[in-house]
Amino acid sequence: MGAIGLSFPIVLASFLYFPAALLLVMAILYSVDFPVMSWVFGSKIFWLHAALRTALVTLIWFTLPELRVPLIPITVALAYLLSIIAIPFLRRRWLELHKGINVGK
């Protein structure tokens, strides 16, 4: 069971006792395993994704309460989009750095 599965009781408790916070809870908890992915893949992109996502949704939550519902999902989607766009560039750079090295053999 991964970090997402282990965080399910927090999501459930939020749903049952403070449903207004469910959007914030899910936006943050569903990126909790990204720092581990950064370590595994040796790239800061996943850690940056989680940190930026957490900071932005928290900022939206406290400063724009009337716009939480549309802005938090849009922010999460944009964070994923930026990560998806950045990954091929980072992969090419990694391949260039390791050119000539027999990676994986």
C-alpha positions in Angstrom: 0.0 0.0 0.0 1.4 3.3 -1.0 1.3 6.8 0.4 -2.0 7.5 -1.4 -3.7 4.4 0.2 -2.3 5.2 3.6 -3.7 8.8 3.4 -7.2 7.5 2.6 -8.4 7.7 6.3 -7.5 11.4 6.3 -9.6 11.9 3.1 -12.4 9.9 4.6 -12.3 11.8 7.9 -12.4 15.1 6.0 -15.3 13.9 3.9 -17.3 12.9 7.0 -16.4 15.7 9.4 -15.2 18.7 7.3 -16.3 18.2 3.8 -15.5 21.9 2.9 -11.8 21.0 3.3 -11.9 17.9 1.1 -10.7 19.7 -2.0 -7.6 21.1 -0.1 -6.9 17.8 1.6 -7.0 15.8 -1.7 -5.0 18.4 -3.6 -2.2 18.1 -1.0 -2.3 14.5 0.0 -2.3 13.1 -3.6 1.1 14.6 -4.1 2.6 13.3 -0.9 4.5 10.5 -2.7 6.1 12.9 -5.2 9.2 13.6 -3.1 9.9 9.8 -3.1 9.5 9.8 -6.9 12.1 12.6 -7.0 14.5 10.5 -5.1 13.8 7.3 -7.1 14.2 9.0 -10.5 17.0 11.4 -9.5 15.1 14.5 -10.6 13.8 17.5 -8.7 10.8 17.9 -10.9 8.5 15.7 -8.8 9.5 17.4 -5.5 9.1 20.8 -7.2 5.6 19.8 -8.5 4.5 18.8 -5.0 5.9 21.9 -3.3 4.5 24.3 -5.8 1.2 22.5 -5.9 0.9 22.5 -2.1 1.9 26.2 -1.8 -0.5 27.3 -4.5 -3.5 25.4 -3.4 -2.9 26.5 0.2 -2.6 30.1 -0.9 -5.8 29.8 -2.9 -7.6 28.2 0.0 -6.9 31.0 2.4 -6.9 34.1 0.1 -9.6 33.3 -2.4 -12.3 31.3 -0.5 -15.0 32.1 -3.0 -12.9 30.7 -5.9 -11.6 27.6 -4.2 -13.8 25.1 -6.2 -12.7 26.2 -9.7 -9.2 27.3 -8.9 -7.8 24.4 -6.9 -8.5 21.7 -9.6 -7.2 24.1 -12.3 -4.1 24.6 -10.3 -3.5 20.9 -9.8 -4.1 20.2 -13.5 -1.7 23.0 -14.5 0.9 21.6 -12.1 0.6 18.2 -13.9 0.7 19.8 -17.3 3.9 21.7 -16.5 5.5 18.5 -15.2 4.4 16.5 -18.3 5.9 19.2 -20.5 9.2 19.4 -18.5 9.9 15.6 -18.3 10.9 15.1 -21.9 13.4 18.0 -21.8 14.8 16.7 -18.5 15.1 13.2 -20.0 17.0 14.5 -23.1 19.3 16.4 -20.8 19.9 13.3 -18.7 20.6 11.2 -21.8 23.1 13.8 -23.1 24.9 13.8 -19.7 25.1 10.0 -19.8 26.0 9.6 -23.5 28.4 6.8 -24.0 27.7 5.3 -20.7 26.1 1.8 -20.8 23.1 2.7 -18.7 21.1 -0.3 -17.5 23.6 -3.0 -18.5 
